[in-house]
Amino acid sequence: MDYVSALVPPVVMAVFFIGVIRVIVKTQGGSNKAKEDAVVDAALARVEGARQASAGPDA
């Protein structure tokens, strides 16, 4: 029975890893992609605007 206890942790980790990969693949694209892209674009624009404002008009 030692072999069973030796195999359980790698099997559990493999199942968990496969589950994580499936979730990542499933959430790519789809109906929320445009909304997520808009959020990222807004955040980047906000950072760029703050960077330009801190540089001042003479930069």
C-alpha positions in Angstrom: 0.0 0.0 0.0 3.0 2.3 0.1 2.8 2.7 -3.6 -0.7 4.1 -3.3 0.3 6.7 -0.8 3.3 7.6 -3.0 1.2 8.1 -6.1 -1.7 10.1 -4.5 0.0 13.5 -4.3 1.3 13.6 -7.9 -2.1 12.5 -9.2 -3.9 15.1 -7.1 -1.5 17.8 -8.4 -1.9 16.6 -12.0 -5.7 16.8 -11.7 -5.5 20.2 -10.2 -3.1 21.4 -12.9 -5.3 20.1 -15.7 -8.3 21.9 -14.1 -6.4 25.2 -13.9 -5.4 24.9 -17.6 -8.9 24.1 -18.6 -10.2 27.2 -16.8 -7.6 29.4 -18.4 -8.4 28.1 -21.8 -12.1 28.4 -21.3 -11.9 32.0 -20.1 -9.9 33.2 -23.1 -12.0 35.1 -25.6 -15.8 34.7 -25.5 -18.4 37.3 -24.6 -16.3 39.0 -21.9 -13.3 39.6 -24.0 -14.4 43.0 -25.3 -15.2 44.1 -21.7 -11.9 42.9 -20.3 -10.0 44.6 -23.2 -11.9 47.8 -22.5 -10.9 47.7 -18.8 -7.3 47.1 -19.7 -7.3 49.9 -22.3 -8.8 52.3 -19.8 -6.2 51.4 -17.2 -3.4 51.9 -19.7 -4.8 55.3 -20.8 -5.1 56.4 -17.2 -1.5 55.5 -16.5 -0.3 57.2 -19.7 -2.3 60.3 -18.8 -0.8 60.4 -15.3 2.7 59.9 -16.7 2.2 62.8 -19.2 0.7 65.1 -16.5 3.7 64.4 -14.1 6.2 65.1 -16.9 4.8 68.7 -17.3 4.3 70.8 -20.3 8.0 71.5 -21.0 9.0 67.8 -21.3 
